Amino acid sequence: MKPIPMTVHGAEMLRAELHELKSVKRPQIIQAIADAREHGDLKENAEYHAAREAQSFCEGRIQDIEGKLGNAQIIDVSTLPNNGKVIFGSTVSILNLETEEAVSYRIVGDDEADIKQNLISVNSPIARGLIGKELDDVVNINTPKGVVEFEVTAVQYL
């Protein structure tokens, strides 16, 4: 399996979710299954089937997180020298040359991406267009609205 890039914060979030699933959710589900079994006939017991479905989802998520953490390539950009190049984990400010709209994005792993917090996935079209660019570079990026021209105005390794 190929390495999964993630920031230190992203890895911490996954570890916290894994701990929550294993130490809180799993015991709750086991208890719900035990309680539902006490109600009798399992074929027509909706509580039992709901608890089993929740157990299946929980165990699947645990396996998913463990797989991602097992293949994680944790990158801490704050330890790298800032050479002005856009890389995974960097915070990049760009200016839309057509609308003069400025925005900053942090390039993160898929699990961390949240556009509302200006965290974009490394696999997004904008991030793919920005990776490898340097301060003051002009880049054309394919967006759903067509090709947009941006200028890189700042690159920070936070």
C-alpha positions, 0 to 999 in steps of 0.5 A: 500500500502506498504511503498516506501523507498527513500532517501531525495534527491530522495524525493526532485527530485520527489517533483521538478518533481511534481511541474514542471508538475503541474505548467508548463506542465499542463498549457501548455497542457491546452493551447495546447488543447484550441488552437487545439479546435479553429482549428475546427473538433476534429475528424481529428485534430492531434494537439488536439489528441496529446495534449489530449495524452500528458494530459493523460500522464501528469495526470498519472505521477502526480498521480504516483508521488503523490502516491509514495510521499504519501507512501514514507518512507524517510530515511536519513542515514547521521543521523544514526550512522555508524556501518559498516552495509550495509543498504538502502541509504549507499554507499558501496565499493566492490571489485570483488575478481576474477578481483580485480575490485573495485567499489562503489555503493549507494543503493537508491530507484527504482526511483533514480537508475542510474547505470551511477552514481553508484546509484543502486536500493534497489531491484537490485540483487547486493543491495539485496546481500549486504544489511545486510553485514558488512565491510570485509564480502565476499558475493556471488551475482548472476549476469547476468554473473553468481555468482560473489564473492565480498568483502565489503571494505567500508561502508559510511553513506553519 
